[in-house]
């Protein structure tokens, strides 16, 4: 049995549930055409319910998938006689339509919106009060036979392969949706390795190995290829062995970090995140694990996380944004550059327990297009003061008021960590004579201000939806301005032109070169202060095997193994011992 932790889960409907905790649970039960390779870095997708990667037409518009034969839905009362039927291509068409159905209020329609031929006509037709007509044809979704699915696009969409590995593209049977109605999200029926056995809301959720795989002869195996480092770490010792390795998975809903940490130390959880309160006692300054934990066979796992945290400037604002007067526009740009030069990554990194990774532009590591050279607007106080004077604010004095320039920043939380990190930012700006005034909002109020373009500056993060720099560069496309993801409302005609070019280009050295060109333009315009890329840290017990960090962890639980003999031995040695988090046993 594998014990773990989860956050509160809203529901188990792939078309509707969008938060991480629900997505992780959904991906134990449901599957899609493609999935991420567990060990491959850089990340890549491989066939899941598809026999192979698709055949793609020369113009990049038509994707033809062969669906694996002999794949069955789990047994469930929604099927005649309670026996799960075989998966067919039409099931994917039905599932994609559910995402487009307005009545489902799916948070994932963006993955298909204006992409698949005819999907928007279906979306519009579903807006009325009458029940949605799922027999309505969508030109770009065709079942050529029971095991051949063809997807036709309006324009090339190279990221489609990543999209088809997301839970929004997972397949569901129409019988279950029709049988359970509004309760479908509580009664999942998929093709995946696990089935839901118990769900005590806000307490625990439990899954067991689906007997359908053994009954139908379905065999999935652990990867057989990996890097020398992965081999040395023992990540290939199960190469070629059938999945999943664990019969039962129990996840506890734990809101309190102290409780989850104590459960991990007691061996009740196989792995755990590290809360800021425990950081100094767990991780040493050189980012090694404390000896007291290392002696217990606990291991530290770390890697950069594909995300960018940033301070954004509102392009609509007359002080920090873009204006019609070319001379004033240049001064505003120098102000943004000056504030960027005042930002001190090392100070923020120390505050965050050295859990941050510097980022030189809009594209984080390890994505193609990431800038390797240091930004010209890294921390440099002398340069910041010079640029500030050139912007018209010598020593930080606003000539219009005779007082120090004040910059307002909107924050989406008022917790202690947010206030302390904002105070650090204020101290950084103070060194060049600029006053930073913070407004603390609830998250809904903050998003409302973003959508209404009411913030002068703000702090946000963008976490990659898929491992392609296009996902970050879209944040600078003018047509994605608020309420879209371009909350800076940044406008640059050259960026728009290049984005419209790369968004339909397949992966290539030429596309990577354009990514880099766009990044350098954005860095020079400084619509963001590029604060940091977070590092992902976790600890795990020695009995959890085949554990590797993954930025897209959905469906990855089937590769991990819990060794009961090792766990039992550990519990006999350490289960009753208290561990003082100052490092003394």
C-alpha positions in Angstrom: 0.0 0.0 0.0 1.2 3.5 -0.8 0.4 6.3 1.6 0.4 9.9 0.5 -1.1 13.4 1.0 -3.5 15.4 -1.1 -5.3 18.7 -0.9 -9.1 19.0 -0.9 -10.5 17.5 -4.1 -13.5 19.2 -5.8 -14.5 16.4 -8.1 -13.3 13.6 -10.4 -14.7 14.8 -13.8 -11.8 15.3 -16.2 -13.8 18.0 -18.2 -14.6 20.1 -15.1 -12.0 19.7 -12.3 -9.0 21.9 -13.0 -7.0 22.2 -9.7 -3.9 20.2 -9.1 -5.2 17.9 -6.4 -8.3 16.8 -8.5 -6.1 16.4 -11.6 -3.7 14.1 -9.8 -6.6 11.9 -8.5 -8.3 11.9 -12.0 -5.1 10.7 -13.6 -5.1 7.6 -11.5 -8.4 6.6 -13.0 -8.5 8.1 -16.5 -6.2 8.1 -19.4 -5.7 10.0 -22.7 -4.2 9.3 -26.1 -0.8 10.4 -24.9 1.2 10.7 -21.7 4.5 12.0 -20.5 7.5 9.8 -20.6 8.3 9.2 -16.9 12.1 9.4 -17.2 12.8 11.5 -20.3 14.4 14.9 -19.9 13.7 17.2 -21.7 10.1 16.2 -21.2 8.4 14.4 -24.1 5.0 12.7 -24.7 4.6 9.1 -25.7 1.6 7.0 -26.7 -0.8 5.9 -24.0 -4.2 4.8 -25.4 -2.9 5.5 -28.9 -1.0 2.7 -30.6 1.7 5.1 -31.7 2.4 8.8 -32.2 0.0 10.2 -34.7 0.4 10.5 -38.5 0.5 14.3 -39.2 -0.3 15.8 -42.6 2.3 17.9 -44.3 0.5 21.1 -43.6 0.3 20.3 -39.9 -3.5 20.3 -39.8 -4.6 16.7 -39.7 -3.6 14.3 -36.9 -4.6 10.6 -37.4 -4.4 8.4 -34.3 -4.7 4.6 -34.2 -6.5 3.7 -31.0 -5.2 0.6 -29.1 -7.5 -2.5 -29.3 -8.4 -4.4 -26.2 -8.6 -1.4 -23.9 -11.7 -1.6 -21.6 -13.5 0.8 -19.3 -13.7 -0.4 -15.7 -16.7 -2.5 -14.7 -19.5 -0.3 -13.4 -23.3 -0.4 -13.0 -23.6 2.1 -15.9 -22.8 -0.6 -18.4 -25.2 -3.5 -19.3 -24.5 -6.3 -16.9 -22.0 -4.1 -15.1 -19.2 -5.1 -17.4 -17.0 -2.4 -18.9 -16.9 -2.2 -22.7 -14.1 -1.8 -25.1 -12.8 1.8 -25.8 -13.5 3.1 -29.3 -12.5 6.3 -31.2 -16.0 7.8 -30.8 -15.4 8.0 -27.0 -12.7 10.6 -27.6 -15.0 12.7 -29.7 -17.7 12.6 -27.0 -15.1 13.5 -24.3 -13.7 16.4 -26.2 -17.3 17.7 -26.9 -17.9 17.6 -23.1 -15.1 20.1 -22.6 -16.6 22.3 -25.3 -20.1 22.0 -23.8 -21.0 25.4 -22.2 -23.3 23.7 -19.7 -20.3 21.8 -18.2 -18.5 25.1 -17.5 -15.2 23.4 -18.2 -12.1 25.4 -17.3 -10.3 23.6 -20.1 -12.1 24.8 -23.2 -9.1 27.0 -23.9 -7.2 23.9 -25.1 -9.5 23.4 -28.0 -11.0 26.9 -28.5 -10.5 28.1 -32.1 -8.2 25.1 -32.7 -10.3 22.2 -33.9 -12.4 22.6 -37.0 -16.1 23.0 -36.0 -15.6 22.8 -32.2 -16.6 26.5 -31.7 -19.8 25.9 -33.6 -20.6 23.1 -31.2 -19.6 25.3 -28.2 -22.0 28.0 -29.4 -24.8 25.5 -30.0 -24.6 24.3 -26.4 -25.4 27.7 -25.0 -29.2 27.3 -25.1 -31.4 26.0 -22.4 -32.2 22.8 -24.4 -30.1 19.7 -23.6 -26.8 19.8 -25.6 -27.1 17.7 -28.8 -24.0 15.4 -28.7 -25.0 13.9 -32.1 -24.1 17.3 -33.7 -21.1 16.7 -36.0 -17.8 18.5 -35.4 -16.0 18.6 -38.7 -12.6 18.3 -37.1 -13.4 15.2 -35.0 -13.9 12.1 -37.0 -14.0 8.4 -36.1 -12.8 6.8 -39.4 -13.5 3.5 -37.8 -13.8 2.1 -34.3 -10.0 2.4 -33.7 -9.0 5.4 -35.9 -9.5 9.0 -34.7 -8.8 12.0 -36.9 -8.4 15.5 -35.6 -8.4 18.4 -38.1 -7.2 21.8 -37.0 -8.0 25.3 -38.2 -4.3 26.2 -38.2 -1.1 24.3 -37.1 -1.0 23.7 -33.4 2.3 22.0 -32.5 1.4 22.0 -28.8 -1.6 19.7 -29.5 0.5 16.7 -28.5 1.0 18.2 -25.0 -2.6 19.1 -24.8 -3.7 15.5 -25.5 -1.7 14.4 -22.4 -3.7 16.8 -20.1 -6.6 15.6 -18.1 -9.0 17.7 -20.2 -8.3 15.3 -23.0 -8.9 12.1 -21.0 -11.5 9.8 -22.2 -14.8 9.0 -20.4 -17.7 6.7 -21.5 -21.0 8.4 -22.3 -22.8 5.6 -20.4 -21.4 6.8 -17.1 -22.2 10.5 -17.7 -25.8 9.6 -18.6 -26.2 7.1 -15.8 -24.9 9.3 -13.0 -25.9 12.7 -14.3 -24.8 15.5 -12.0 -23.2 12.9 -9.7 -20.8 11.8 -12.4 -17.9 13.7 -10.8 -18.3 11.4 -7.7 -18.5 8.2 -9.7 -15.5 8.1 -12.0 -15.3 5.4 -14.7 -12.1 5.3 -16.7 -9.6 2.9 -18.3 -6.6 3.7 -16.0 -4.7 1.5 -13.5 -6.8 2.4 -10.5 -10.4 2.7 -9.4 -11.9 4.7 -6.7 -12.8 2.6 -3.6 -13.5 5.2 -0.9 -13.7 8.9 -0.8 -14.3 10.6 2.6 -14.4 14.3 1.6 -11.9 16.5 3.4 -10.4 13.4 5.1 -9.0 10.7 2.7 -9.4 9.2 -0.7 -8.5 5.6 -1.6 -7.8 3.8 -4.8 -7.2 0.2 -5.7 -5.7 -1.6 -8.6 -8.3 -2.1 -11.3 -8.9 -5.8 -11.9 -9.9 -5.0 -15.4 -6.3 -4.9 -16.7 -5.6 -8.4 -15.5 -9.0 -9.7 -16.7 -8.5 -8.3 -20.2 -4.8 -9.1 -20.5 -3.7 -5.5 -20.6 0.0 -5.1 -19.8 1.8 -1.7 -19.3 5.5 -1.7 -18.4 8.1 0.5 -16.7 10.5 2.5 -19.0 13.5 0.6 -20.3 15.6 3.7 -21.2 17.2 6.3 -19.0 20.3 8.4 -18.4 23.4 7.1 -16.7 22.5 9.2 -13.7 19.1 7.6 -13.5 20.6 4.1 -13.8 23.0 5.0 -11.0 20.1 6.2 -8.9 18.4 2.8 -9.3 15.6 4.2 -11.4 15.9 1.5 -14.1 15.9 -1.6 -11.8 12.3 -2.2 -12.6 12.8 -1.7 -16.4 10.3 -3.7 -18.4 8.3 -4.9 -15.4 4.4 -4.7 -15.5 2.6 -1.7 -14.0 1.2 -0.6 -11.6 3.5 -1.7 -8.7 1.1 -0.8 -5.9 -2.2 -2.5 -5.2 -3.7 0.3 -3.1 -3.1 4.0 -2.7 -4.4 6.0 0.3 -4.1 9.8 0.3 -5.0 11.9 3.3 -6.4 15.4 3.1 -4.2 17.4 5.4 -4.5 21.2 5.6 -1.9 21.7 8.4 1.8 21.4 7.4 2.8 20.5 10.9 0.4 17.6 11.0 1.6 16.3 7.6 5.3 16.7 8.6 4.8 14.7 11.8 2.9 12.0 9.9 5.9 11.8 7.5 8.4 11.5 10.4 6.2 8.7 11.9 6.3 6.8 8.6 2.6 7.4 7.9 3.3 9.2 4.7 5.8 8.0 2.1 6.9 11.4 0.9 6.4 15.0 1.9 7.0 18.6 0.9 9.1 20.7 3.2 7.4 23.6 4.9 9.3 26.9 5.5 8.9 26.3 9.2 10.9 23.1 9.0 13.3 24.1 6.3 16.4 25.1 8.3 16.2 21.8 10.3 15.8 19.7 7.2 18.0 21.2 4.6 21.5 22.4 5.2 23.0 25.6 3.7 24.7 23.5 1.0 21.2 22.0 0.2 22.1 18.6 1.6 19.8 16.8 4.0 20.4 17.1 7.7 22.3 14.2 9.2 19.5 13.2 11.6 17.2 12.6 8.7 19.8 11.1 6.4 20.7 8.5 9.1 17.0 7.3 9.0 17.2 6.6 5.3 15.2 9.7 4.3 16.2 11.1 0.9 16.1 14.7 -0.4 14.7 15.2 -4.0 15.2 18.6 -5.7 14.9 20.1 -9.2 14.0 23.4 -10.8 10.2 23.8 -11.4 9.1 25.1 -14.7 7.5 28.4 -13.6 8.4 32.1 -13.4 7.5 34.4 -10.6 7.4 38.0 -11.6 6.5 41.6 -10.7 4.4 42.9 -13.6 4.0 46.5 -14.8 0.6 47.6 -16.2 1.1 48.9 -19.7 -2.0 51.1 -19.3 -0.4 53.1 -16.4 1.0 56.5 -17.3 4.0 56.1 -14.9 5.2 52.6 -15.5 3.5 51.7 -18.7 3.6 52.7 -22.4 2.4 56.2 -23.5 2.0 57.9 -26.9 4.7 60.5 -26.3 8.0 58.8 -27.5 10.2 60.7 -25.1 8.0 59.9 -22.1 7.7 56.3 -23.3 11.5 56.0 -23.2 11.6 57.5 -19.7 9.0 55.0 -18.5 11.0 52.1 -19.9 14.1 53.3 -18.1 12.1 53.5 -14.9 11.1 49.8 -15.3 14.7 48.9 -16.1 15.8 50.8 -13.0 13.4 49.0 -10.8 14.6 45.7 -12.3 18.2 46.6 -11.5 17.1 47.3 -7.9 15.7 43.8 -7.5 18.2 41.6 -5.5 17.7 37.9 -6.2 20.2 36.8 -3.5 18.2 38.6 -0.8 14.9 37.0 -1.9 16.6 33.6 -2.2 17.9 33.8 1.4 14.4 34.7 2.6 13.1 31.7 0.7 15.6 29.4 2.3 17.7 29.2 -0.9 14.9 27.5 -2.7 15.0 29.7 -5.8 16.7 29.6 -9.1 17.6 32.8 -11.0 15.8 33.5 -14.3 17.2 35.8 -17.0 14.0 36.3 -19.0 10.5 35.1 -19.7 11.5 31.4 -20.4 12.5 29.2 -17.5 14.9 26.3 -17.5 15.1 23.8 -19.1 12.9 24.9 -22.0 14.3 25.7 -25.5 14.7 29.4 -25.9 15.8 30.0 -22.3 18.4 32.9 -22.3 21.7 31.7 -21.0 23.4 35.1 -20.8 22.9 37.3 -17.7 20.2 39.9 -18.1 21.5 43.5 -18.6 19.0 44.4 -15.8 20.2 42.1 -13.1 20.8 43.6 -9.6 23.1 46.6 -10.0 22.4 49.6 -7.7 24.6 52.1 -9.5 23.0 51.2 -12.8 19.5 51.4 -11.2 20.2 54.9 -9.8 21.6 56.1 -13.2 18.5 54.7 -15.1 16.2 56.2 -12.5 17.8 59.7 -13.1 17.5 59.2 -16.8 13.8 58.3 -16.3 13.3 61.8 -14.7 13.5 60.8 -11.1 17.0 61.8 -9.7 17.5 60.3 -6.3 14.0 58.9 -6.6 12.4 62.4 -6.5 9.2 62.9 -8.6 9.6 66.4 -10.2 5.8 66.8 -10.3 5.4 66.5 -6.5 8.9 67.2 -5.2 8.5 64.1 -3.2 9.8 60.6 -3.6 8.2 58.5 -6.4 5.5 56.2 -5.1 4.8 52.9 -6.8 1.7 50.9 -5.8 1.7 47.1 -5.9 -1.3 44.8 -5.7 -0.9 41.5 -3.8 -3.2 38.5 -3.9 -2.8 37.5 -0.3 -2.2 39.0 3.1 -0.5 36.1 4.8 2.8 36.6 6.7 5.0 35.2 4.0 3.5 37.6 1.4 3.8 40.6 3.7 7.4 39.8 4.6 8.5 39.2 1.0 6.8 42.4 -0.1 8.6 44.3 2.7 11.9 43.0 1.2 10.9 44.4 -2.2 10.1 47.7 -0.5 13.6 47.7 1.1 15.1 47.1 -2.3 13.3 50.0 -3.9 14.1 52.1 -0.9 17.8 51.9 -1.7 17.2 53.9 -4.9 14.8 56.3 -3.3 11.5 54.8 -4.5 8.6 54.1 -2.2 6.7 50.8 -2.7 3.2 50.9 -1.3 1.4 47.5 -1.0 -2.3 46.8 -1.2 -3.2 43.4 0.2 -6.3 41.7 -1.4 -8.2 38.5 -1.1 -7.4 36.3 -4.1 -10.8 36.9 -5.8 -10.5 40.7 -5.3 -6.9 40.6 -6.7 -8.0 38.7 -9.8 -10.9 41.1 -10.3 -8.4 44.0 -10.3 -6.2 42.2 -12.8 -9.1 41.5 -15.1 -10.2 45.2 -14.9 -6.6 46.4 -15.4 -6.7 48.4 -12.1 -3.2 47.5 -10.8 -0.2 49.7 -11.3 2.1 46.8 -10.5 1.4 43.4 -9.2 3.1 40.1 -8.3 2.1 36.8 -10.0 3.5 33.5 -11.2 3.0 31.4 -14.3 3.4 27.7 -14.1 3.8 25.9 -17.4 0.8 24.1 -18.8 3.1 22.1 -21.1 6.9 22.1 -21.7 7.0 24.6 -24.6 8.3 28.2 -24.3 5.2 29.3 -26.4 3.2 28.8 -23.2 5.2 31.6 -21.6 5.6 33.9 -24.6 1.8 34.0 -25.0 1.8 36.1 -21.8 3.3 39.0 -23.9 0.9 38.7 -26.9 -1.3 41.8 -27.0 -4.4 39.9 -27.9 -4.1 38.0 -24.7 -4.4 41.2 -22.6 -6.6 41.2 -19.5 -8.8 39.4 -18.7 -6.5 37.1 -20.6 -3.2 35.9 -19.3 -1.3 39.0 -20.4 -2.1 40.9 -17.2 0.6 43.4 -17.9 -1.4 44.4 -21.0 2.0 44.5 -22.8 1.9 45.7 -26.4 4.7 45.4 -28.9 4.0 45.0 -32.6 7.2 43.0 -33.2 6.5 40.6 -30.4 3.0 40.1 -31.8 4.4 39.5 -35.3 6.9 36.9 -34.0 4.4 35.2 -31.7 1.9 34.7 -34.6 4.8 33.2 -36.5 6.1 30.8 -33.8 2.7 29.7 -32.5 2.1 27.5 -35.6 5.8 26.4 -36.0 6.9 22.9 -35.1 9.9 22.4 -32.9 13.0 23.4 -34.8 16.3 25.3 -34.4 14.6 28.2 -36.2 11.8 28.4 -33.8 14.2 28.3 -30.8 16.2 31.2 -32.3 13.0 33.2 -32.6 12.1 32.3 -29.0 15.5 33.8 -27.9 15.0 36.9 -30.1 11.6 37.5 -28.5 13.0 37.0 -25.0 15.7 39.7 -25.6 13.1 42.2 -26.9 11.0 41.5 -23.8 13.9 41.8 -21.4 14.8 45.2 -23.0 11.2 46.4 -22.7 11.0 45.2 -19.1 7.3 44.7 -18.7 8.2 42.3 -15.8 10.8 42.1 -13.1 11.9 38.5 -13.6 12.1 37.5 -9.9 12.9 33.8 -9.9 12.2 30.2 -10.9 11.3 28.1 -7.9 13.1 24.9 -6.9 11.0 21.9 -6.1 12.1 20.1 -3.0 10.6 17.0 -1.3 11.7 14.3 1.1 10.9 10.6 0.8 11.4 7.4 2.8 13.7 4.7 1.5 10.8 2.3 0.9 9.4 4.6 -1.8 11.1 3.4 -5.0 11.3 4.7 -8.5 10.6 8.3 -7.3 11.7 11.0 -9.6 10.5 14.6 -9.7 8.2 15.5 -12.6 6.7 18.9 -13.5 3.7 17.1 -15.1 3.1 14.3 -12.6 -0.4 13.3 -13.7 -0.6 9.5 -14.0 2.9 9.0 -12.7 1.9 7.2 -9.6 1.8 3.8 -11.5 5.6 3.9 -11.8 6.3 4.2 -8.1 6.7 1.3 -5.7 6.2 0.9 -2.0 8.5 -1.8 -0.5 6.6 -3.2 2.6 9.5 -5.1 4.0 11.7 -1.9 4.0 8.9 0.1 5.6 8.3 -2.6 8.3 12.0 -2.6 9.2 12.1 1.2 9.3 9.0 1.3 11.6 10.6 -1.1 14.0 13.8 1.0 14.1 12.3 4.5 14.1 8.5 4.4 14.3 8.3 5.1 18.0 11.2 7.5 18.2 10.7 11.2 18.4 12.9 13.4 16.3 13.9 16.8 17.6 13.8 19.1 14.6 16.8 21.0 16.0 18.7 18.0 14.8 19.1 16.0 18.0 17.6 12.5 18.4 
